Amino acid sequence: MKRILIFAIFLLGSVSAVKAQEISKHALGLRLGDDDGFGVEASYQLGLGDSNRLEFDLGWRDFNYGDAVKIAGIYQWVFNIDKGFNWYVGPGGGLVFVDYDNDRFLRDNRSETYFFIAGDIGIEYNFDFPLLLSLDFRPEIGFGDNDDDLDFDIGLGVRYQF
């Protein structure tokens, strides 16, 4: 617990100490991710200022025992590293609708819905033309009948900025 508190204090201190690069007002693209199975998400980023934005993702996941539709929203603080490179961090959450292929794990029903809270940390590169590439790590804690555990989602994003 002490480590988490020290990390949170360090993170908040770095948030106030680092000057961010101006970010695009809008970015639209895809985020390819993997936690329990491969998935693709349509991703939209809305710039709220020079150093923060909202990210909305709507995606589909395929895993060994079924499919899932996932909706996520993340608030992000963006910080400049050097000449087009930024890093970002923020909290968020979402909703997941799961449809199982068989009832091996769920004897009474074949689908479920649950919500999750998440954190997000990543790095991105803004090209001189309107292309943004990103790589992020998103730990998620699910709250539901059968998914009250911790998942780690790693995603590669490709977005057009406008």
C-alpha positions in Angstrom: 0.0 0.0 0.0 2.9 2.3 0.8 4.3 1.8 -2.7 1.0 2.7 -4.3 0.8 5.9 -2.2 4.4 6.9 -3.1 3.7 6.2 -6.8 0.5 8.3 -6.7 2.4 11.2 -5.1 5.2 10.9 -7.6 2.6 10.8 -10.5 0.7 13.9 -9.3 3.9 15.8 -8.8 5.1 14.9 -12.3 1.7 15.9 -13.7 2.0 19.5 -12.3 5.7 19.8 -13.2 5.8 18.7 -16.9 4.7 21.1 -19.6 2.6 19.4 -22.3 2.8 19.7 -26.0 -0.4 21.0 -27.7 -2.6 18.1 -28.7 -5.0 17.7 -31.6 -8.6 18.7 -31.0 -9.9 15.4 -32.6 -8.3 12.1 -33.5 -10.2 9.1 -34.9 -8.8 5.6 -35.6 -8.3 2.1 -34.4 -6.9 0.6 -31.2 -5.7 -3.1 -31.5 -5.6 -4.7 -28.1 -5.1 -7.9 -26.2 -6.2 -8.9 -22.7 -8.1 -12.2 -22.7 -8.3 -12.3 -26.4 -7.5 -10.3 -29.5 -9.8 -7.3 -30.2 -10.1 -4.2 -32.3 -11.7 -0.9 -31.1 -12.9 2.2 -32.9 -11.2 5.0 -31.0 -12.0 8.7 -30.8 -10.0 11.3 -28.8 -11.4 14.7 -28.0 -8.9 17.3 -26.9 -10.1 19.3 -24.0 -7.1 21.7 -23.8 -3.4 21.9 -24.4 -2.6 18.9 -22.1 -5.7 16.8 -21.5 -8.3 14.9 -23.5 -11.0 12.3 -23.4 -10.7 8.9 -25.3 -13.8 6.9 -26.2 -13.4 3.3 -27.5 -16.0 0.9 -28.8 -14.7 -2.5 -29.6 -15.1 -6.2 -30.2 -13.1 -9.0 -28.5 -12.7 -12.6 -29.4 -11.5 -15.1 -26.8 -11.4 -18.9 -26.3 -14.9 -19.2 -24.9 -16.9 -16.4 -26.7 -17.1 -12.9 -27.9 -17.4 -9.5 -26.2 -18.4 -5.9 -27.0 -16.6 -3.3 -24.9 -17.3 0.4 -24.4 -14.6 2.4 -22.6 -14.0 6.1 -21.7 -10.6 7.4 -20.4 -9.5 10.8 -19.3 -5.9 11.5 -20.2 -3.2 14.0 -19.2 -0.7 14.3 -22.0 3.0 15.3 -21.5 5.7 16.1 -24.0 8.9 14.0 -24.0 10.7 15.4 -27.1 9.8 16.5 -30.6 6.5 14.6 -31.3 6.9 12.1 -28.6 4.4 12.3 -25.7 3.4 10.1 -22.8 0.0 10.1 -21.2 -1.8 8.8 -18.1 -5.3 8.8 -16.8 -8.3 7.0 -15.2 -11.4 5.6 -16.8 -14.0 2.9 -17.0 -16.5 1.1 -19.2 -19.0 -1.6 -19.8 -18.6 -5.1 -21.3 -21.2 -7.4 -22.9 -20.0 -11.0 -23.1 -21.6 -13.8 -25.1 -20.2 -17.2 -24.3 -20.0 -19.9 -27.0 -20.8 -22.7 -24.5 -22.2 -22.8 -21.0 -19.2 -24.6 -19.5 -18.5 -21.7 -17.2 -22.0 -20.3 -16.9 -24.5 -23.1 -16.4 -27.7 -20.9 -16.2 -27.0 -18.2 -18.8 -24.9 -17.8 -21.8 -24.2 -14.0 -21.6 -23.4 -11.4 -19.0 -22.8 -7.7 -18.6 -20.3 -6.1 -16.3 -18.5 -2.8 -15.7 -14.9 -2.0 -15.1 -12.6 0.7 -13.8 -9.3 1.2 -15.5 -6.1 3.2 -15.6 -4.2 4.0 -18.7 -0.5 4.9 -19.3 1.1 5.1 -22.7 3.5 6.7 -25.2 2.6 8.2 -28.6 4.3 9.8 -31.6 2.8 12.7 -33.6 4.1 12.7 -37.1 4.5 16.0 -39.1 1.4 14.9 -41.1 -1.9 14.1 -39.2 -1.0 10.6 -38.0 -0.8 9.5 -34.4 0.7 6.2 -33.3 0.4 5.0 -29.7 1.2 2.1 -27.4 -0.5 1.9 -24.1 -1.0 -0.3 -21.0 -4.5 -0.4 -19.5 -5.1 -2.4 -16.2 -8.8 -3.0 -15.7 -10.7 -4.3 -12.6 -14.0 -5.9 -13.5 -17.1 -5.9 -11.3 -19.7 -8.5 -12.3 -20.9 -12.1 -11.7 -18.0 -13.9 -13.3 -15.4 -11.2 -14.0 -14.4 -9.6 -10.8 -10.7 -9.8 -11.4 -7.8 -7.8 -12.8 -7.0 -7.8 -16.5 -4.1 -6.2 -18.3 -4.9 -4.7 -21.8 -2.1 -3.7 -24.0 -3.1 -1.7 -27.1 -1.5 -0.3 -30.3 -3.4 2.8 -31.6 -3.4 4.3 -35.1 -5.4 7.5 -35.4 -6.0 10.3 -37.9 -5.8 13.8 -36.3 -8.1 16.7 -37.4 
